[in-house]
Amino acid sequence: MAHGPSPFGVPQETQAHRPPDNPGFDWSEYDERSQMRAPTARLSPEDRTPTVRLGAGDRSPTRGRRSPEEEMEEHLDQIQASRPLRRAAQRARRRTKWWLVTLVIVSALAVVGACTAGAFIVLREGEPDPSAPSAEPAADQPSAVDDTEAAPEVVDPIASRATDTAPISIEELFGADSITPAGGTGAYKVLETEELSNCADAGLDELAELLADADCTQTVRATLINPDGEYAATAGVLNLADTAEADALRAAIEAGLEGGFAALRTDGEAEELGRAATMVGYNTYGHYLMYVVIGRTDGEPIEEASEPVRAIVSDLVDVWFIDQLNPRREVQ
């Protein structure tokens, strides 16, 4: 790598002695060559000109910092450098400058190239890969959204009388002299059956008023005796417009309205049904409201929902009626 001359690295030569007598010799040329080979003085550290460092307030035109070229010229003057040495120093300085300029240009080009490559990579990351498989579904394959939109709405057949048009019947609910709910306490004897076209006749007081205003087309009911003969019960099903109306009627009963369901009284074991305090159980199934009115066969009032009373509600409302109405759900 090119560099300038070292201040203390120039080789020294021995000065030649002029011959005393040589008439044909060109002494002027000899003197000039001798001067060019003048020895370079080696300076001790004590003889070197100290560099004065100035503070910000001490700088002046006469004491300012000199350029490297001026310092070099002064040093060459101090060591009495020859003209060839000066020319060599100047050439070295020029080569050094050109080398620095070249280095700066190369560095700048490297930085520009790196920035360009980085920008290209960033831009490429935002572009889709043409070789990657497309995420769009094929034209002949429906999308998941299309499948969902095309799926038919699931409708409960007994959610409305519009889809469950066939009326209920006595034969459907009480088709024999006795009924035996699955898993129940035994067989219930059927004493009397009845179908009412006016649903208000199946209720008392405020409940009768609600049934008169409701879209109820029929009530099918029967009076039964439980397996041990201690309780008589009137159980029935109301055919309402839809699930919403059935649920609204059930909510009104739960709210504690005045009145209740009427008992279907008969001679014999059920002749006292409804004359004393009774218990009522009810539930909904689709657009149907199912109920049961329970009383003692001996005419005594029922003060609490005992275990036999809960068993009657479970056997007739939650098991028997649902088992008889459930086939309607299977009809398409």
C-alpha positions as CSV (number, residue, x, y, z in Angstrom):
1,M,0.0,0.0,0.0
2,A,1.4,3.4,-1.0
3,H,2.3,5.8,1.8
4,G,4.3,8.9,2.4
5,P,7.9,8.9,3.5
6,S,8.7,8.3,7.0
7,P,10.2,11.3,8.7
8,F,13.0,9.2,10.3
9,G,13.4,6.5,7.7
10,V,15.5,8.0,4.8
11,P,18.8,6.1,4.3
12,Q,21.9,8.2,4.9
13,E,24.9,8.4,2.5
14,T,28.6,9.5,2.9
15,Q,29.4,12.8,1.2
16,A,32.1,12.4,-1.4
17,H,35.4,14.4,-1.2
18,R,36.2,16.7,-4.1
19,P,39.4,15.7,-5.9
20,P,42.0,18.4,-5.6
21,D,43.2,18.4,-9.3
22,N,41.3,17.2,-12.3
23,P,41.2,19.8,-15.1
24,G,38.7,17.9,-17.4
25,F,36.1,17.2,-14.8
26,D,32.8,19.1,-14.7
27,W,32.8,20.4,-11.2
28,S,29.4,22.1,-11.4
29,E,27.6,18.9,-12.2
30,Y,29.6,17.1,-9.5
31,D,28.6,19.8,-7.0
32,E,24.9,19.4,-8.0
33,R,25.0,15.6,-7.6
34,S,26.7,16.0,-4.3
35,Q,24.1,18.3,-3.1
36,M,21.4,15.8,-4.1
37,R,23.1,13.2,-2.0
38,A,23.3,15.4,1.0
39,P,22.9,13.5,4.2
40,T,19.6,13.5,6.0
41,A,19.9,14.7,9.6
42,R,18.5,12.5,12.3
43,L,16.6,14.6,14.9
44,S,16.5,13.6,18.5
45,P,13.3,14.0,20.4
46,E,14.7,17.1,22.1
47,D,15.4,18.7,18.7
48,R,11.9,18.2,17.3
49,T,9.6,21.2,17.1
50,P,6.9,20.7,19.7
51,T,3.2,20.8,18.6
52,V,1.3,23.5,20.4
53,R,-2.3,22.6,21.2
54,L,-4.6,25.6,21.5
55,G,-7.7,26.0,23.4
56,A,-10.9,27.4,22.0
57,G,-10.0,30.9,23.3
58,D,-6.3,30.8,22.3
59,R,-6.8,30.3,18.5
60,S,-5.5,33.1,16.4
61,P,-4.3,33.6,12.7
62,T,-0.7,33.3,13.8
63,R,-1.1,30.3,16.2
64,G,-3.8,28.3,14.4
65,R,-3.6,24.6,13.6
66,R,-1.5,24.0,10.4
67,S,-2.5,21.6,7.6
68,P,-0.5,18.3,7.2
69,E,1.1,19.7,4.0
70,E,2.4,22.7,5.8
71,E,3.8,20.6,8.7
72,M,5.5,18.3,6.2
73,E,7.1,21.3,4.3
74,E,8.3,22.7,7.6
75,H,9.7,19.4,8.6
76,L,11.5,19.0,5.3
77,D,12.9,22.4,5.7
78,Q,14.2,21.6,9.2
79,I,15.9,18.4,8.0
80,Q,17.2,20.2,4.8
81,A,15.6,17.7,2.5
82,S,16.8,17.7,-1.1
83,R,14.6,18.5,-4.1
84,P,14.2,14.8,-5.1
85,L,13.1,14.0,-1.5
86,R,10.6,16.8,-1.7
87,R,9.3,15.6,-5.0
88,A,9.0,12.1,-3.7
89,A,7.0,13.4,-0.7
90,Q,4.7,15.4,-2.9
91,R,4.1,12.3,-5.2
92,A,3.4,10.2,-2.1
93,R,0.9,12.7,-0.8
94,R,-0.9,12.8,-4.1
95,R,-1.0,9.0,-4.2
96,T,-2.3,8.9,-0.7
97,K,-5.1,11.4,-1.6
98,W,-6.1,9.4,-4.6
99,W,-6.1,6.2,-2.6
100,L,-8.3,7.8,0.1
101,V,-10.7,9.1,-2.6
102,T,-10.9,5.7,-4.1
103,L,-11.6,4.1,-0.7
104,V,-14.4,6.6,0.0
105,I,-16.0,5.9,-3.4
106,V,-15.8,2.1,-2.9
107,S,-17.3,2.4,0.6
108,A,-20.1,4.6,-0.7
109,L,-20.9,2.2,-3.5
110,A,-20.9,-0.7,-0.9
111,V,-23.4,1.2,1.3
112,V,-25.6,2.0,-1.6
113,G,-25.6,-1.6,-2.7
114,A,-26.5,-2.9,0.7
115,C,-29.4,-0.4,1.1
116,T,-30.7,-1.4,-2.4
117,A,-30.5,-5.1,-1.5
118,G,-32.3,-4.6,1.8
119,A,-35.1,-2.5,0.2
120,F,-35.5,-5.3,-2.5
121,I,-35.8,-8.0,0.2
122,V,-38.4,-5.9,2.1
123,L,-40.5,-5.3,-1.0
124,R,-40.3,-9.0,-2.0
125,E,-41.6,-10.1,1.4
126,G,-44.9,-8.3,0.7
127,E,-45.4,-9.9,-2.7
128,P,-47.3,-13.3,-3.0
129,D,-45.2,-16.3,-4.0
130,P,-46.4,-17.2,-7.5
131,S,-45.1,-20.8,-7.0
132,A,-47.2,-21.3,-3.8
133,P,-50.6,-23.1,-4.1
134,S,-53.6,-20.8,-4.2
135,A,-55.7,-20.7,-1.1
136,E,-58.8,-19.9,-3.1
137,P,-61.2,-22.9,-3.5
138,A,-61.7,-24.4,-6.9
139,A,-64.6,-23.2,-8.9
140,D,-66.3,-26.7,-8.8
141,Q,-65.9,-26.9,-5.0
142,P,-68.3,-24.9,-2.8
143,S,-66.7,-23.0,0.1
144,A,-67.5,-23.6,3.7
145,V,-69.5,-20.4,3.8
146,D,-71.6,-21.6,0.9
147,D,-72.2,-24.9,2.6
148,T,-73.4,-23.2,5.7
149,E,-75.7,-20.9,3.8
150,A,-77.0,-23.8,1.8
151,A,-77.7,-26.0,4.9
152,P,-81.4,-26.3,5.4
153,E,-82.8,-24.9,8.6
154,V,-83.7,-27.6,11.2
155,V,-87.4,-27.3,12.2
156,D,-89.0,-29.2,15.1
157,P,-92.1,-30.7,13.6
158,I,-94.1,-30.2,16.8
159,A,-92.8,-26.6,17.4
160,S,-96.0,-25.3,15.7
161,R,-99.5,-26.4,14.8
162,A,-98.7,-25.3,11.3
163,T,-96.2,-28.2,10.9
164,D,-98.1,-30.6,13.3
165,T,-101.6,-30.2,11.8
166,A,-103.2,-33.4,12.9
167,P,-105.4,-32.9,16.0
168,I,-104.8,-35.0,19.1
169,S,-107.4,-37.7,20.0
170,I,-108.6,-39.7,23.0
171,E,-107.4,-42.9,21.3
172,E,-103.9,-41.4,20.9
173,L,-103.6,-40.5,24.6
174,F,-105.9,-42.8,26.4
175,G,-106.6,-45.7,24.1
176,A,-107.3,-48.4,26.8
177,D,-109.0,-49.0,30.1
178,S,-105.6,-48.5,31.8
179,I,-102.2,-47.0,31.0
180,T,-98.8,-48.0,32.2
181,P,-96.1,-45.4,32.0
182,A,-92.6,-46.7,31.3
183,G,-90.6,-47.1,34.5
184,G,-93.6,-45.9,36.6
185,T,-95.1,-47.2,39.8
186,G,-97.7,-49.4,37.9
187,A,-100.9,-49.2,35.8
188,Y,-103.3,-46.3,36.1
189,K,-107.0,-47.1,35.7
190,V,-108.8,-44.8,33.2
191,L,-112.3,-43.8,34.6
192,E,-113.4,-41.1,32.3
193,T,-112.2,-39.4,29.0
194,E,-113.2,-36.1,27.4
195,E,-112.3,-33.9,24.4
196,L,-113.1,-30.1,24.7
197,S,-113.2,-27.8,21.7
198,N,-113.4,-24.8,24.1
199,C,-110.1,-24.8,26.0
200,A,-111.5,-22.3,28.6
201,D,-113.7,-25.1,30.0
202,A,-110.5,-26.8,31.1
203,G,-109.5,-23.8,33.4
204,L,-110.8,-21.8,36.3
205,D,-110.9,-18.1,36.9
206,E,-107.9,-16.2,35.5
207,L,-106.5,-19.3,33.8
208,A,-109.9,-19.8,32.0
209,E,-109.7,-16.2,30.8
210,L,-106.2,-16.8,29.4
211,L,-107.3,-20.0,27.6
212,A,-110.3,-18.1,26.1
213,D,-107.9,-15.6,24.6
214,A,-105.3,-18.1,23.5
215,D,-105.1,-19.8,20.1
216,C,-106.1,-23.2,21.6
217,T,-108.1,-25.6,19.4
218,Q,-108.7,-28.5,21.7
219,T,-108.1,-30.1,25.1
220,V,-108.1,-33.9,25.6
221,R,-108.3,-35.1,29.2
222,A,-109.1,-38.1,31.4
223,T,-109.6,-39.0,35.0
224,L,-107.4,-41.8,36.4
225,I,-106.7,-43.7,39.6
226,N,-103.1,-44.3,40.6
227,P,-101.8,-47.9,41.1
228,D,-102.4,-48.0,44.9
229,G,-105.9,-46.3,44.7
230,E,-105.1,-43.5,47.1
231,Y,-105.1,-40.7,44.5
232,A,-107.3,-39.6,41.7
233,A,-106.1,-37.3,38.9
234,T,-107.4,-35.5,35.9
235,A,-104.6,-35.4,33.2
236,G,-104.9,-33.5,29.9
237,V,-103.2,-31.9,26.9
238,L,-103.9,-28.5,25.4
239,N,-103.3,-28.0,21.7
240,L,-101.9,-24.5,21.3
241,A,-100.6,-22.5,18.3
242,D,-96.8,-22.8,18.9
243,T,-94.0,-23.2,21.4
244,A,-94.0,-19.5,22.2
245,E,-97.7,-19.6,23.3
246,A,-97.2,-22.7,25.3
247,D,-94.2,-21.3,27.1
248,A,-96.1,-18.0,27.8
249,L,-99.0,-19.9,29.3
250,R,-96.7,-21.9,31.5
251,A,-94.9,-18.7,32.7
252,A,-98.3,-17.2,33.7
253,I,-99.1,-20.3,35.7
254,E,-95.8,-20.2,37.5
255,A,-96.3,-16.5,38.3
256,G,-99.2,-17.5,40.6
257,L,-102.4,-16.4,38.8
258,E,-105.8,-17.0,40.4
259,G,-107.5,-20.2,39.5
260,G,-106.1,-23.3,37.9
261,F,-107.1,-26.4,35.9
262,A,-110.5,-27.8,36.4
263,A,-110.9,-31.5,37.6
264,L,-113.0,-33.9,35.6
265,R,-115.1,-35.4,38.4
266,T,-116.8,-38.9,38.1
267,D,-118.8,-41.2,40.2
268,G,-117.0,-43.8,42.4
269,E,-113.4,-43.3,43.3
270,A,-113.1,-39.8,41.8
271,E,-116.3,-38.3,43.0
272,E,-114.5,-36.1,45.6
273,L,-111.8,-34.9,43.2
274,G,-111.6,-31.1,43.3
275,R,-113.8,-30.7,46.4
276,A,-110.7,-30.3,48.6
277,A,-107.3,-28.9,48.1
278,T,-105.4,-30.4,45.1
279,M,-101.9,-30.3,43.6
280,V,-101.2,-29.4,40.0
281,G,-98.2,-30.4,37.9
282,Y,-97.5,-29.1,34.3
283,N,-95.0,-29.0,31.5
284,T,-94.7,-28.1,27.9
285,Y,-93.7,-30.2,24.8
286,G,-93.6,-28.4,21.5
287,H,-96.8,-26.5,21.0
288,Y,-98.6,-28.6,23.7
289,L,-99.2,-27.8,27.4
290,M,-99.6,-30.9,29.5
291,Y,-101.0,-30.9,33.1
292,V,-102.4,-33.1,35.9
293,V,-104.7,-32.2,38.8
294,I,-104.2,-34.6,41.8
295,G,-106.5,-35.2,44.8
296,R,-107.1,-37.8,47.4
297,T,-109.7,-40.4,46.8
298,D,-110.9,-40.1,50.4
299,G,-111.6,-36.4,49.9
300,E,-108.9,-35.2,52.3
301,P,-106.9,-32.1,51.2
302,I,-103.3,-32.4,50.0
303,E,-101.1,-30.1,52.0
304,E,-97.8,-30.8,50.4
305,A,-96.2,-32.4,47.4
306,S,-95.5,-35.8,48.9
307,E,-93.5,-38.6,47.2
308,P,-96.7,-40.3,45.8
309,V,-97.8,-36.9,44.4
310,R,-94.5,-36.3,42.7
311,A,-94.5,-39.8,41.2
312,I,-98.0,-39.2,39.6
313,V,-96.7,-36.0,38.0
314,S,-93.6,-37.8,36.7
315,D,-95.6,-40.8,35.4
316,L,-98.3,-39.0,33.6
317,V,-96.8,-35.7,32.5
318,D,-93.1,-36.4,32.0
319,V,-93.3,-39.9,30.7
320,W,-96.7,-41.0,29.4
321,F,-97.8,-37.9,27.5
322,I,-94.3,-37.4,26.0
323,D,-94.2,-41.0,24.9
324,Q,-97.6,-40.6,23.1
325,L,-96.8,-37.3,21.4
326,N,-93.2,-38.1,20.5
327,P,-94.1,-40.0,17.3
328,R,-95.4,-36.7,15.8
329,R,-91.8,-35.6,15.7
330,E,-90.9,-38.4,13.5
331,V,-93.5,-37.5,10.9
332,Q,-91.9,-35.5,8.0
